[in-house]
């Protein structure tokens, strides 16, 4: 199940349900978590890979996804889940949502739930869960769960710099609300410049309009990210942006060679815990075996 980066993220006011109205363009990249679901006497969850701090119980969105599919199918959630994580934890790349989406697909296969039922279940689980089912590039509205595919003509090449800490999504939204109460910039709820850039197809056009309303909040919560963004620009990235609520920083490059060079330079600078080179768009949930 792929990670995501928001090419455009406009955050509107808080809604009556406690969520914020979003206008975002999701873009799936080829950093993947893997979920294996096996019939078992009871529900369990085992974590492997880069999973520090990830709960292995009902606090985990994948656990809740298994329970939801079982309820929908009218069966007991008797499944052993094994998640191998490569997507950064609390990094603004929707790793937890990707795991939940993969669990939906895996458990639906176990319990004969039609794939057409999964988008509604994903929306019930969380705002970001529907997109990893779809993959590719898509415009998200509402809480982000209402999706419309966005065509694009070229592969984009990225370098992601992972931080040595996480940022709570809820904390980032609270910080943004406080900044706006103090007179910060109005929300950017028009994604048309990005959809036009994606039709153009050049990474330079996309770089010119990358935008994230949550970036000022992430920088307030983690000021060291400014150094990371500055380093990416100094080493030749076309553009850099905080991914979602952060703290992962995403740098768009002209091509695969430039991405490899940028990753090496940022590794040498030591501005983050690690770097990852990736490209997109990539398909959503893929069942293997």
C-alpha positions, -999 to +999 in steps of 0.1 A: +000+000+000+016+033-011+025+064+008+011+097-003+023+133-006-001+162-009+008+182-040-018+208-029-033+210+005-059+237+013-074+235+047-108+253+053-126+260+085-134+234+111-168+217+104-195+208+128-182+172+129-148+184+142-130+179+109-117+206+086-129+211+051-101+201+027-093+207-010-062+185-017-045+167-044-032+134-033-003+117-051+007+081-044+045+073-044+063+040-044+071+037-007+051+008+005+039-008+037+029-045+034+000-061+052-005-099+054-038-112+067-042-148+077-072-166+092-066-172+129-085-181+161-086-144+172-076-109+160-039-101+165-015-076+151+023-080+146+045-051+135+078-053+117+102-028+101+102+009+111+073+007+135+086+025+167+056+039+186+030+022+165+003+005+186-004-032+181-039-032+195-073-015+190-056+019+188-042+009+154-063+019+125-056-014+107-070-033+137-101-012+135-103-018+098-104-056+104-131-052+129-151-030+105-149-054+076-158-083+098-189-065+111-198-056+075-195-093+065-213-106+095-184-126+107-160-126+137-127-107+132-106-138+134-075-127+116-038-124+123-024-092+108+013-087+101+023-052+090+058-045+076+063-008+077+085+013+053+064+045+053+075+070+080+055+068+112+037+101+121+055+116+090+026+132+071+026+105+045-005+086+057+012+054+067-015+044+092-042+051+066-023+031+040-021+001+065-059+004+072-067+005+035-045-026+029-062-043+057-096-036+042-085-052+009-069-082+026-098-089+050-124-083+022-106-111+003-107-134+033-144-128+040-158-124+005-167-087+008-171-070-027-144-045-035-171-020-044-180-018-007-146-007+004-146+030-004-175+036+020-158+016+047-126+035+042-145+068+046-159+055+078-124+048+092-108+081+084-102+110+061-071+096+044-080+059+041-100+061+008-071+074-012-046+045-007-073+023-021-074+043-053-038+054-057-025+074-086-033+111-083-066+124-071-085+155-060-098+151-025-126+172-011-149+170+020-126+156+047-104+143+019-126+111+014-144+124-017-121+115-045-118+123-082-089+109-103-067+136-118-049+127-150-012+134-154+012+127-182+046+122-165+063+104-136+074+127-108+107+120-089+110+127-052+134+127-023+118+124+011+138+135+042+126+116+073+128+134+107+138+118+140+104+127+155+068+128+146+041+155+145+006+147+156-019+155+128-044+168+154-017+190+169-008+205+135-045+214+128-048+230+162-017+251+155-030+261+122-063+272+138-044+293+163-023+309+136-054+318+117-071+332+148-040+355+150-044+367+114-025+341+094-031+336+056-066+325+044-070+290+032-060+280-004-090+261-015-085+264-052-065+234-066-070+245-102-033+257-106-021+222-096-045+203-118-034+225-148+003+219-139-004+181-139-020+183-173+011+202-185+032+173-172+065+190-165+080+187-130+089+224-133+052+233-137+043+212-107+071+226-086+059+261-092+025+255-076+033+230-047+014+243-017+005+231+018-016+252+042-003+231+071+033+239+064+034+270+086+019+250+115+045+222+110+073+247+110+061+263+142+059+229+159+093+218+144+114+248+135+144+226+125+124+217+093+134+251+079+170+239+077+159+208+059+138+228+033+167+252+029+192+224+023+170+208-004+168+241-023+205+247-019+213+213-034+191+218-065+156+205-058+130+221-080+109+227-049+104+214-014+074+211+008+064+197+042+044+165+034+009+168+049+011+176+086+049+168+086+075+164+096+087+145+065+099+170+038+093+162+001+116+175-026+106+174-063+134+167-087+137+170-125+145+133-130+156+101-114+193+110-116+188+144-099+168+127-072+196+103-065+222+131-064+199+152-041+194+123-017+232+117-014+238+154-008+211+156+019+224+124+035+259+140+037+245+171+052+228+151+079+196+173+079+173+143+087+172+108+101+173+093+066+163+100+030+141+080+006+140+082-032+106+075-047+085+083-077+048+086-085+021+082-093+018+046-084-013+024-081-033+019-049-040-013-030-026-043-048-034-078-037-004-102-040-012-139-037 
